[in-house]
Amino acid sequence: MSERLILPARRAKSFSRRGMLVGSAIAGVSSALGLSALTARPSYAAKGNGDATILNNALYYEHQAIWAYSFAAGKLSDTDVGRAVKALALRNQADHKAHRDALTKAVQSLGGKPVAAEASYDVSSYIQRGEGNVDSDVNIAKLALALEIDAAIAYTTEVAKLKTPALITAGASIGSTESAHATAIRAAFVSLGVNIPYVPSSFISAENRSAWILKV
């Protein structure tokens, strides 16, 4: 797998753009996201067209998250730490795959064409900021943490742009899942003897992002 680390200019505007990963891990995407209602009422479906664009942007980043975990898994060592990080990564990745599948169906139901996965994605901005790397098990975990934090933060700003109430609800639900991913990664560091709080702040936002990040 190639290690392309240069982000296309159209994707590099801000870390908040990385994160809008709206979807639903609940089985039965039509009922979970209210898509049967969208199909039944044309005026409601038209209102959802803007939502399709937002969800397709989200789908891009679900593909990226899935790739990132697969990419990192191939670089982890066959040690107790490496195996522990890999097990956590695969659990988180399973959630992102569920989000991807739900988003794909949601975009299709709203009349859009789901964006396809790319061969590789950018992580260079995180590495340059010292928010992880791919050179050790610990730094890979820190990189995953930064990605999950940005996903959680994005929900607080991007989910409000959705027009369909059912999708807003789903987005809020998945936003809490991304926060749980970040907390689980921090808990893994605690289990390794790192003296940090599981949840370092009462809020997770752009303003207190630095409290959640673990620097290299």
C-alpha positions in Angstrom: 0.0 0.0 0.0 1.4 3.4 -1.0 2.2 5.9 1.7 0.8 9.1 0.2 1.1 11.8 2.8 0.3 14.9 0.8 -3.3 16.1 1.1 -5.0 17.5 -2.1 -5.5 21.2 -1.7 -9.3 20.9 -1.9 -9.2 18.7 1.3 -6.7 20.8 3.3 -8.7 23.8 4.5 -9.0 23.0 8.2 -8.8 20.1 10.6 -12.6 20.5 11.1 -13.2 19.5 7.5 -11.6 16.1 8.3 -14.1 15.1 10.8 -17.8 15.2 9.6 -18.4 11.5 9.8 -22.2 11.3 10.0 -23.9 7.9 9.8 -25.6 5.3 11.8 -24.2 2.0 13.2 -27.8 0.8 13.8 -28.9 -2.0 11.6 -31.7 -1.1 9.1 -30.5 2.2 7.8 -33.8 3.2 6.3 -35.7 3.1 9.5 -32.8 4.3 11.6 -32.3 7.5 9.5 -35.9 8.0 8.5 -35.1 7.4 4.9 -38.5 5.7 4.2 -40.1 9.1 5.0 -37.7 10.8 2.6 -38.8 8.5 -0.2 -42.5 8.8 0.6 -42.6 12.6 0.6 -41.0 14.4 -2.4 -40.9 17.8 -0.7 -39.0 16.3 2.3 -36.6 14.5 -0.1 -35.9 17.8 -1.9 -35.1 19.3 1.4 -32.6 16.5 2.0 -30.6 17.2 -1.1 -28.2 19.5 0.8 -27.9 16.7 3.3 -26.8 14.3 0.6 -23.9 16.7 -0.1 -22.9 16.9 3.5 -23.2 13.1 4.0 -21.1 12.5 0.9 -18.4 14.6 2.3 -18.7 12.6 5.5 -18.4 9.4 3.5 -15.1 10.6 2.1 -13.7 10.7 5.7 -15.2 7.4 6.7 -13.2 5.9 3.8 -10.2 7.7 5.1 -10.7 6.5 8.7 -11.0 2.9 7.5 -7.9 3.2 5.4 -5.9 4.8 8.3 -6.6 2.0 10.6 -5.7 -0.6 8.0 -2.5 1.3 7.1 -1.5 1.6 10.7 -2.3 -2.0 11.5 0.3 -3.1 9.0 3.0 -1.1 10.8 2.3 -2.3 14.3 4.9 -4.5 16.0 4.2 -8.1 17.1 4.5 -7.2 20.8 2.1 -7.0 23.6 1.7 -3.2 23.0 1.4 -3.6 19.3 -1.2 -6.3 19.6 -3.2 -4.3 22.1 -3.2 -1.3 19.9 -4.2 -3.4 16.9 -7.1 -4.9 18.7 -8.4 -1.5 19.7 -7.8 -0.2 16.2 -9.9 -3.0 14.6 -12.8 -2.4 17.0 -12.8 1.3 16.1 -12.5 0.5 12.4 -15.5 -1.8 12.6 -17.6 1.2 13.7 -16.3 3.3 10.8 -17.2 0.5 8.4 -20.7 0.5 9.8 -20.8 4.3 9.3 -19.6 3.9 5.8 -22.2 1.4 4.9 -25.0 3.5 6.4 -23.7 6.7 4.7 -23.6 4.9 1.3 -27.2 3.9 1.6 -28.2 7.3 2.9 -26.6 9.2 0.0 -28.2 6.8 -2.5 -31.6 7.2 -0.9 -31.2 11.0 -1.1 -30.5 10.7 -4.9 -26.7 11.2 -4.7 -23.8 9.1 -5.9 -21.7 7.9 -3.0 -18.0 8.9 -3.2 -15.7 6.0 -3.8 -12.8 5.1 -1.5 -9.3 6.3 -2.6 -6.2 4.2 -2.6 -4.6 6.2 0.2 -5.2 9.3 2.3 -3.3 12.1 4.0 -1.9 12.1 7.5 1.0 14.5 7.0 -0.6 17.5 8.8 -0.9 15.4 12.0 2.7 14.2 11.8 4.0 17.7 11.1 2.1 19.0 14.2 3.6 16.2 16.3 0.2 14.6 17.0 1.3 11.1 16.1 3.4 9.2 13.6 3.7 5.8 12.0 7.1 5.0 13.3 6.1 3.2 16.6 3.2 1.5 18.2 2.7 4.4 20.7 2.9 7.1 18.1 0.4 5.2 15.8 -2.0 5.2 18.8 -1.5 9.0 19.2 -2.2 9.5 15.6 -5.4 7.5 15.8 -6.4 9.6 18.9 -5.9 12.8 17.0 -8.0 11.6 14.1 -10.8 10.5 16.4 -10.8 13.7 18.3 -11.2 15.7 15.1 -14.0 13.5 14.1 -15.8 14.1 17.4 -15.2 17.9 17.3 -16.6 18.1 13.8 -20.0 16.9 14.8 -20.4 20.0 17.0 -20.0 22.3 14.0 -21.1 20.2 11.0 -24.1 18.3 12.2 -26.0 21.6 12.6 -25.8 22.1 8.8 -28.0 19.1 8.2 -31.7 19.8 7.4 -33.3 16.4 8.1 -34.1 15.9 11.8 -33.4 12.1 11.6 -30.0 12.7 10.2 -29.2 15.3 12.8 -30.1 12.7 15.5 -27.9 10.1 13.8 -25.0 12.5 13.5 -25.2 13.3 17.2 -25.3 9.6 18.0 -22.2 8.9 15.9 -20.5 12.0 17.4 -20.7 10.4 20.8 -19.2 7.2 19.3 -16.2 9.2 18.1 -15.7 10.7 21.5 -15.9 7.1 22.9 -13.2 6.0 20.5 -10.9 8.9 21.7 -11.6 7.9 25.3 -10.9 4.3 24.7 -7.5 5.2 23.1 -6.6 7.4 26.1 -7.7 4.5 28.4 -5.2 2.2 26.6 -2.4 4.7 27.4 -3.5 4.6 31.1 -3.3 0.8 31.0 0.3 1.2 29.8 1.1 3.3 32.8 0.8 6.8 31.3 -0.6 9.1 34.0 -3.4 10.9 32.1 -7.1 11.3 32.8 -9.5 9.2 30.6 -11.6 12.3 29.9 -9.4 15.4 30.3 -12.2 18.0 29.9 -15.9 18.4 30.4 -16.2 19.3 26.7 -14.5 18.2 23.4 -14.2 21.2 21.1 -11.8 23.1 18.9 -11.1 25.4 21.9 -9.9 22.6 24.2 -8.6 20.2 21.5 -5.1 20.4 23.0 -6.3 18.9 26.2 -7.3 15.7 24.4 -4.2 15.3 22.1 -1.2 13.4 23.1 2.0 14.8 21.5 4.8 12.7 20.2 
